[in-house]
């Protein structure tokens, strides 16, 4: 549910499968104090971090209200060059 919501809003995220990644699971417990999923951290430009356990849509909308996806550079948006034969 959370993953689909983030994808629908085109919000970049990194997913860690804590069922298969012991280091990620240990880190989640260290940060959240529990084994509940989903667990999310939102990192702000000022260096602060917000931690959210579960999918609280209102809290995510509030936390991400100023989110702006990175814009591709002009070089990244150019069509590929074709080589002449």
C-alpha positions as a Markdown table, in Angstrom:
| # | Residue | x | y | z |
|---|---|---|---|---|
| 1 | Unk | 0.0 | 0.0 | 0.0 |
| 2 | Unk | 2.7 | 2.5 | 1.0 |
| 3 | Unk | 4.9 | 1.5 | -1.9 |
| 4 | Unk | 2.1 | 2.0 | -4.4 |
| 5 | Unk | 1.2 | 5.4 | -2.9 |
| 6 | Unk | 4.8 | 6.6 | -3.2 |
| 7 | Unk | 5.1 | 5.3 | -6.7 |
| 8 | Unk | 1.8 | 7.0 | -7.7 |
| 9 | Unk | 3.1 | 10.3 | -6.4 |
| 10 | Unk | 6.5 | 9.8 | -8.1 |
| 11 | Unk | 8.3 | 10.0 | -4.8 |
| 12 | Unk | 11.8 | 8.4 | -4.8 |
| 13 | Unk | 12.4 | 5.8 | -2.1 |
| 14 | Unk | 14.7 | 3.0 | -1.2 |
| 15 | Unk | 13.1 | -0.3 | -0.2 |
| 16 | Unk | 14.9 | -2.7 | 2.1 |
| 17 | Unk | 13.5 | -6.2 | 2.4 |
| 18 | Unk | 14.1 | -6.8 | 6.1 |
| 19 | Unk | 12.8 | -10.5 | 5.8 |
| 20 | Unk | 15.9 | -11.2 | 3.7 |
| 21 | Unk | 18.4 | -8.6 | 4.8 |
| 22 | Unk | 19.6 | -9.0 | 8.4 |
| 23 | Unk | 21.6 | -5.8 | 8.5 |
| 24 | Unk | 18.5 | -3.8 | 7.3 |
| 25 | Unk | 16.4 | -5.6 | 9.9 |
| 26 | Unk | 18.8 | -4.7 | 12.7 |
| 27 | Unk | 19.0 | -1.1 | 11.5 |
| 28 | Unk | 15.2 | -0.9 | 11.4 |
| 29 | Unk | 15.0 | -2.1 | 15.0 |
| 30 | Unk | 17.7 | 0.3 | 16.1 |
| 31 | Unk | 15.9 | 3.2 | 14.5 |
| 32 | Unk | 12.3 | 2.3 | 15.4 |
| 33 | Unk | 12.6 | 0.2 | 18.5 |
| 34 | Unk | 10.4 | -2.5 | 16.9 |
| 35 | Unk | 10.0 | -5.0 | 14.1 |
| 36 | Unk | 6.9 | -3.4 | 12.5 |
| 37 | Unk | 6.7 | -2.8 | 8.8 |
| 38 | Unk | 6.4 | -0.6 | 6.9 |
| 39 | Unk | 8.9 | 1.6 | 8.7 |
| 40 | Unk | 10.0 | 4.7 | 6.9 |
| 41 | Unk | 12.5 | 7.5 | 7.5 |
| 42 | Unk | 12.2 | 10.8 | 5.7 |
| 43 | Unk | 15.4 | 12.7 | 5.4 |
| 44 | Unk | 15.1 | 16.5 | 5.1 |
| 45 | Unk | 17.5 | 18.9 | 3.4 |
| 46 | Unk | 18.4 | 20.3 | 6.8 |
| 47 | Unk | 19.7 | 16.9 | 8.0 |
| 48 | Unk | 16.8 | 16.1 | 10.2 |
| 49 | Unk | 15.0 | 12.8 | 9.9 |
| 50 | Unk | 11.3 | 11.9 | 10.6 |
| 51 | Unk | 10.5 | 8.3 | 11.4 |
| 52 | Unk | 7.1 | 6.8 | 10.6 |
| 53 | Unk | 5.9 | 3.3 | 11.6 |
| 54 | Unk | 3.0 | 2.0 | 9.5 |
| 55 | Unk | 1.2 | 3.8 | 6.6 |
| 56 | Unk | -0.3 | 7.0 | 8.1 |
| 57 | Unk | -1.3 | 8.7 | 4.8 |
| 58 | Unk | -1.9 | 12.1 | 6.6 |
| 59 | Unk | 1.4 | 12.0 | 8.2 |
| 60 | Unk | 3.2 | 11.2 | 5.0 |
| 61 | Unk | 1.3 | 13.9 | 3.1 |
| 62 | Unk | 2.3 | 16.4 | 5.7 |
| 63 | Unk | 5.9 | 15.3 | 5.8 |
| 64 | Unk | 6.3 | 15.3 | 2.1 |
| 65 | Unk | 4.2 | 18.4 | 1.2 |
| 66 | Unk | 7.4 | 20.2 | 0.0 |
| 67 | Unk | 8.9 | 17.3 | -1.8 |
| 68 | Unk | 10.1 | 18.1 | -5.3 |
| 69 | Unk | 11.6 | 15.3 | -7.3 |
| 70 | Unk | 15.0 | 16.0 | -8.8 |
| 71 | Unk | 14.8 | 17.3 | -12.3 |
| 72 | Unk | 16.9 | 15.6 | -15.0 |
| 73 | Unk | 19.7 | 17.7 | -16.4 |
| 74 | Unk | 19.5 | 19.0 | -20.0 |
| 75 | Unk | 22.1 | 16.3 | -20.9 |
| 76 | Unk | 19.9 | 13.5 | -19.4 |
| 77 | Unk | 16.9 | 14.6 | -21.5 |
| 78 | Unk | 18.6 | 14.8 | -24.8 |
| 79 | Unk | 17.7 | 12.0 | -27.2 |
| 80 | Unk | 20.4 | 9.5 | -28.0 |
| 81 | Unk | 22.7 | 10.3 | -31.0 |
| 82 | Unk | 22.4 | 8.1 | -34.0 |
| 83 | Unk | 25.6 | 7.0 | -35.6 |
| 84 | Unk | 25.8 | 7.3 | -39.4 |
| 85 | Unk | 26.7 | 4.1 | -41.3 |
